[in-house]
Amino acid sequence: MSTPAHAVTDSWTMTRRELAHWARQPVPVAVGLLFPVMLLLMFGYLMGGGRGVDGSYLDYLMPGMLALTMAFGLEGTMIAVTRDLDKGVIDRFRSLPMTNGAVLVGRSAADMIQSTLGVLVLTTVGLALGWRPDGGPAGFLGAVGLLLLFRFAMLWIGIHLALVAGKPEMVQAVQILVWPVGFLSNAIAVPGSMPGWLATAVEWNPLSHTATAVRDLFAGTGTDHVLAAVAWPLGLLAVFFPLAVRRFARLSR
């Protein structure tokens, strides 16, 4: 086979390896899919948020929770990569006659499949609760595209941090940071209801740009925020994708 064909075949093999783990360990996958549902129900009903929101809080919360779910997926990526590093699995793969980088491509492909399932599950629950996107098919697909673009950027941040950390225990340190950064956004609360300095920080959060653009597309109220929601993930990818690839290439040195 040609070099591109080898690359595709090797990457698909690594993707199937990750998918096979789902069949052997379905509980972590199920928990990962249901955890955002629990957050949606908790914030939407148990805590009764929505201070400062015009209209239905569910219409405001759903896009925010979808964006928040894409950000929290970073931890799962880190756990998977550090686990393979700690057990020497990646070193064994690198010793095989396979395309360099197929391991990372397989990891990212499997993560994107799981993220797509996560969007589908949370969207289905939202529809069951009475949420209705009014932006039409184009707006709906555009919103999902922005969510997956943000997730793609976050997973490469996770891959890079995992390669730097090397040990599963180090993921806990990242978790301590991911949660405050995730909630320091407009995913579940309106910046106008916050102190001025905090609202400014929230509005600069890349997650906030994605959540706002997704809300507009779901509601069919315009595309003014789409450019920022595209620019932030692309900027993060431009930084962390080459860093991850370079770090992976140096593992055996």
C-alpha positions in Angstrom: 0.0 0.0 0.0 1.0 3.6 -0.5 2.1 5.7 2.5 -1.3 7.5 2.8 -3.1 4.1 2.7 -0.8 2.8 5.4 -1.5 5.9 7.5 -5.3 5.5 7.1 -5.1 1.7 7.9 -2.9 2.1 10.9 -5.0 5.0 12.3 -8.2 3.0 11.8 -6.6 0.0 13.6 -5.8 2.3 16.6 -9.4 3.7 16.5 -10.9 0.2 16.6 -8.6 -0.6 19.5 -10.1 2.3 21.5 -13.7 1.3 20.4 -13.0 -2.3 21.6 -12.2 -0.9 25.0 -15.8 0.4 25.1 -17.2 -3.1 24.8 -14.9 -4.5 27.5 -15.4 -1.5 29.8 -18.9 -0.1 29.1 -19.4 1.5 32.5 -17.0 4.4 32.1 -18.5 5.1 28.7 -22.0 5.1 30.1 -21.0 7.3 33.0 -19.3 9.8 30.6 -22.5 10.0 28.6 -24.9 10.2 31.5 -22.9 12.7 33.7 -23.8 15.7 31.5 -27.5 14.6 31.7 -27.2 14.7 35.5 -25.7 18.2 35.4 -28.5 19.4 33.1 -31.2 18.1 35.4 -29.4 19.4 38.5 -28.9 22.9 37.2 -32.2 23.1 35.4 -34.4 21.9 38.1 -32.8 21.1 41.4 -30.8 24.3 41.7 -33.4 26.4 39.8 -30.9 28.8 38.2 -31.7 31.3 35.5 -31.3 34.6 37.3 -31.1 37.3 34.7 -32.1 35.0 31.8 -34.7 36.4 29.4 -37.2 33.7 28.5 -36.9 29.9 29.3 -33.9 28.9 31.3 -33.8 25.6 29.6 -33.3 27.3 26.2 -30.3 29.1 27.8 -29.0 26.1 29.7 -29.1 23.5 26.9 -26.5 25.1 24.6 -24.3 25.9 27.6 -24.4 22.4 28.9 -23.5 21.0 25.5 -20.5 23.3 25.3 -19.5 22.5 28.9 -19.6 18.8 28.1 -17.2 19.3 25.2 -14.7 21.0 27.6 -15.0 18.4 30.4 -14.1 15.6 27.9 -10.5 16.8 28.2 -10.1 14.7 31.4 -11.2 11.5 29.7 -8.6 12.0 27.0 -5.9 12.6 29.5 -6.7 9.5 31.5 -6.7 7.3 28.4 -3.4 8.6 27.1 -1.6 8.6 30.5 -2.8 5.1 31.2 -1.3 3.9 28.0 1.9 5.8 28.7 2.2 4.4 32.2 1.7 0.8 31.1 4.2 1.1 28.3 1.5 0.5 25.6 2.5 3.5 23.5 6.2 2.5 23.6 5.2 -0.9 22.3 3.2 0.6 19.5 6.0 2.9 18.5 8.3 -0.1 18.2 5.9 -1.7 15.6 6.1 -0.9 11.8 3.2 1.5 11.9 2.7 5.0 10.7 4.1 7.5 13.2 1.1 9.4 14.8 -1.5 6.7 14.1 -1.8 6.2 17.9 -2.8 9.9 18.3 -5.1 9.9 15.3 -6.9 6.8 16.7 -7.2 8.3 20.1 -8.7 11.6 18.7 -11.1 9.7 16.3 -12.4 7.6 19.2 -12.8 10.7 21.3 -14.7 12.5 18.6 -17.1 9.5 18.2 -17.8 9.5 21.9 -18.3 13.3 21.9 -20.8 13.0 19.0 -22.7 10.4 21.0 -22.6 12.7 24.0 -24.2 15.5 22.0 -26.8 13.1 20.7 -27.7 11.8 24.2 -27.9 15.2 25.8 -29.8 16.7 22.9 -32.3 13.8 23.1 -32.8 14.4 26.9 -33.3 18.1 26.2 -35.9 17.5 23.6 -37.7 15.1 26.1 -37.7 17.9 28.7 -39.3 20.3 26.3 -36.4 22.2 24.7 -36.9 23.0 21.1 -34.2 24.5 18.7 -35.9 27.0 16.4 -33.0 27.7 14.1 -33.9 25.0 11.5 -31.7 22.2 10.2 -28.9 24.5 9.1 -28.7 26.2 12.4 -28.8 22.9 14.3 -26.1 21.4 12.2 -24.0 24.6 12.5 -24.3 24.5 16.2 -23.3 20.8 16.4 -20.3 21.6 14.1 -19.2 24.4 16.5 -19.5 22.1 19.5 -17.4 19.3 17.9 -14.8 21.9 16.7 -14.4 23.1 20.3 -14.2 19.5 21.4 -11.5 18.7 18.8 -9.4 21.6 20.1 -9.9 20.5 23.7 -8.9 16.9 23.0 -5.6 18.0 21.6 -5.0 20.1 24.6 -5.7 17.0 26.6 -3.3 14.8 24.5 -0.5 17.4 24.9 -1.0 17.7 28.7 -1.2 13.9 29.1 2.1 13.5 27.2 3.7 16.1 29.4 2.3 14.6 32.6 3.0 11.0 31.8 1.3 9.6 34.9 -2.5 9.1 35.5 -2.1 10.6 39.0 -1.2 14.0 37.4 -4.7 14.2 35.8 -6.1 15.1 39.2 -4.1 18.4 39.1 -5.7 19.2 35.7 -9.1 18.3 37.0 -8.7 20.9 39.7 -8.2 23.5 37.0 -10.7 22.3 34.3 -13.8 22.6 36.6 -13.3 26.2 37.6 -12.4 27.2 34.0 -15.4 25.4 32.7 -17.8 27.0 35.2 -16.1 30.4 34.7 -18.2 30.9 31.6 -21.7 31.8 30.5 -22.7 28.1 30.2 -25.1 28.1 33.2 -25.3 31.8 34.2 -25.7 35.2 32.6 -22.5 37.4 32.9 -24.8 40.3 33.6 -25.7 38.7 37.0 -22.1 38.6 38.0 -19.7 41.2 39.5 -18.1 43.4 36.7 -14.6 41.9 37.0 -15.9 38.4 36.9 -18.2 39.0 34.0 -15.3 40.3 32.0 -13.3 37.1 32.6 -16.4 35.0 31.7 -16.8 36.9 28.4 -13.2 36.2 27.4 -13.5 32.5 28.1 -13.4 30.5 24.8 -16.2 28.2 26.1 -18.4 31.3 26.5 -18.0 32.2 22.8 -18.9 28.7 21.7 -21.9 28.6 24.1 -23.2 32.0 22.9 -22.8 31.1 19.2 -24.5 27.8 19.7 -27.4 29.5 21.5 -27.8 31.9 18.6 -27.8 29.1 16.0 -30.2 26.9 17.9 -32.5 29.9 18.4 -32.1 31.2 14.9 -31.3 34.7 16.1 -28.2 35.4 14.1 -24.5 34.4 13.5 -22.7 37.4 15.0 -20.8 35.2 17.5 -19.9 32.4 15.1 -16.6 33.9 14.0 -15.2 34.1 17.5 -16.5 30.6 18.2 -14.5 29.3 15.2 -11.4 31.5 15.8 -10.8 30.4 19.4 -10.7 26.6 18.7 -8.6 27.1 15.6 -6.2 29.2 17.6 -6.0 26.6 20.3 -5.4 23.9 17.7 -2.6 25.9 16.1 -0.8 25.9 19.4 -1.5 22.5 21.0 -1.7 20.2 17.9 2.0 20.8 16.9 3.0 20.7 20.6 1.4 17.3 21.0 2.8 15.9 17.8 6.3 17.1 18.8 6.1 15.8 22.3 4.9 12.4 20.9 7.8 12.3 18.5 10.3 12.9 21.4 9.0 10.1 23.6 11.6 7.6 22.6 14.5 10.0 22.6 
